[in-house]
Amino acid sequence: MPQLAELPLLPWAVALPLGGAALVFVVRERAQAIGLAVGVASAAVGLLLALQVATGGVQHHAVGGWGAPLGIDLAADGLSALMVAMTSVVGLWVSLYSSAYFGAGDGGHQRAYFWPLWLLLWTALNALFLAADSFNAYVTLELLGLSAVALVALAATPAALGGAMRYLLVGLLGSLLYLLGVGLLYGAAGTVDFRLLATAPLAGPAAAVALGVITAGLVLKTALFPFHFWLPPAHASAPAPVSAVLSALVVKASFYLLLRFWFWVLPEAATPVVTNLLGLLGALAVLWGGLRALTAERLKLLVAYSTVAQLGYLFLVFPLALGSVEGFTAWGGVALLLLAHATAKAGMFLSAGAILKASAHDGVSGIDGTAQALPVTVFAFALAGVSLVGLPPTGGFAGKWILLNAALATGQWWWAAVLLAGSLLAAAYTVRVLTHAFTRLPGEPPACVVPARLEWSAVALAVTALVLGFAAGEILELLRVGAPVSGPVLMEQLR
C-alpha cells in the first residue's frame, strides 16, 4: 500500500473536479449524484494534500514530465495547501446543501447547469492555488471568473443578470491588467515561474510598473474598497450556495495571488508608502462595509457588505508583515482570519438561503419569528456571527488576537483600533439580525419547513469556524512550510 508521501495528490486535486464537470455535462440526468460523489472525493484529496504537505514539506509535480521553464508545474506549500483544504471543506458542505436547494420546481434548469459550473469553479480554484507560474495562474483565474459569472446569472432574474454583467466587466478588466503585468515581468526576466521570478534580478521601472498593474487588477477582483461596487449586487442576487462560494472562496483566489507576488516574487518593492496604502484601503473597507451592513434592508445584502468589511482585515498583512523581522505573527493572523471568514461567511449565506427558501423573502425587518420556526438555521447564523465578531474560542478570535499582537508589537496601534472598531460593527449588525429573528410573533410560529440538509450544512460550516480556534496551532505549523516570513506567532514582550 503506498505511503501518503507517495500519493500523486497534486494532479488529482485538479483532475477530479474537472473530470466530474465533463461527466455531468454528458450524463445530465445523474448530475446531482455525480456532483456529490466528485465533491466528496475532491474534498478528501484536498484534506489529504494538506496532511501530505504538513508531514513531507513542499510538494511539486511536473505535468506530463515537463518541468519549468518549458512545462507546467504544480506546487503546494503551506499556504496553498491551506487554501485547497479550505476549498475542500466549504465545497463539501456547499455541495450537500445544493443537492437540496436546487429542486424540480424550476423545471430542473438551475440544477442542471449548477453542477458542471460548480465543478469547473472548484477545478479553477484548486488549479490556481497549485499553479507554480504566473501565466497558468492567469488561465485558471479566467476560468474561475467565467464560471463564477455564469453561476451568478443562474437565477435568471433581472437583478442577477445585472449583477453578473457588472461582475463580468470588472473581472475582464482585472484579468487584463493582471495579464499585462505578467507580460512585463516575462519581458524583464524571461520566465513566468514563481520560483525563477523570485531569484531573477528584477528591478527598475519595468518591475515596478508590472507589480503595480498586477496589484490593480487583483485588488479589483478582490473587491477591496473603493473597488467593491460590483460585489454586493452579484453576491446578493445569486442563489444562496453560489453566494456562499463567491464570498468564501472566489474573492480569496485573487488575494492569494497578491500574496504570491508581494511576498515571494517582489518583496523588495514593498515600500512603507505602498504597504500603508493597502492597509489604509483595508481599514476603510472594514469601516465602510460594516456601516453598510448595519443599514442594509435585505439579509443577503447585509451578509454581502459584511464580506466587503471582512476582506479589509486581510490587507492589514501588508503593513504588518512585509519588511518586519517577525512578520510571521501578522502572516499567521491573516491566514487564520481568511479560513475563519471562509467557513463562517459560507455558513451565514447558507443560513440566509434557508430563510429565503422558507419565507420567500429575506428582508431583515420581515424575519421576525424565524427563531421559532427555524431554530437550527438561526443558531447557525448566530454561531457564524460570533466568529466574524471575533469572540473566543472561534477562529476569528484567534486571527484577530494574533493581528492585534502584531499591531501593538510593531508600534502600529492604529491598525489595532481598526480591528476593534470592525468587531463592534460586526457585533452590531449580527445582533440586529438576531433581534428580529428572536422577536416572538403572537400565536403559533409561521410554518417554515426546509430540508434538513439546508440547515445542518450551515451549522457544519459555522461549527468549523469555531473549531478553527482550537486548531490554530496546527494550522500555523502547516503555514510555516515554505513561508516567506519568519518569527514567532506571539511577541514575547506581549505575553
Secondary structure, DSSP 8 states (H G I E B T S, - for coil): ---GGGS-HHHHHHHHHHHHHHHHHH-GGGHHHHHHHHHHHHHHHHHHHHHHHHHH-SEEEEGGG--TTTS-EEEE-HHHHHHHHHHHHHHHHHHHHHHHHS-STTTTHHHHHHHHHHHHHHHHHHHHHHB-BHHHHHHHHHHHHHHHHHHHGGG-SHHHHHHHHHHHHHHHHHHHHHHHHHHHHHHHHS--BHHHHHHS---SHHHHHHHHHHHHHHHHHHT-TTS-TTHHHHHHHS-HHHHHHIIIIIHHHHHHHHHIIIIII-GGG--HHHHHHHHHHHHHHHHHHHHHHHH-SBHHHHHHHHHHHHHHHHTTHHHHHTT-TTTHHHHHHHHHHHHHHHHHHHHHHHHHHHHHHHHS--BGGG-TTHHHH-HHHHHHHHHHHHHHHT-TTSHHHHHHHHHHHHHHHTT-HHHHHHHHHHHHHHHHHHHHHHHHHT---SSS-------HHHHHHHHHHHHHHHHHHHTHHHHHHHHTTT-S--S-SS-GGG-
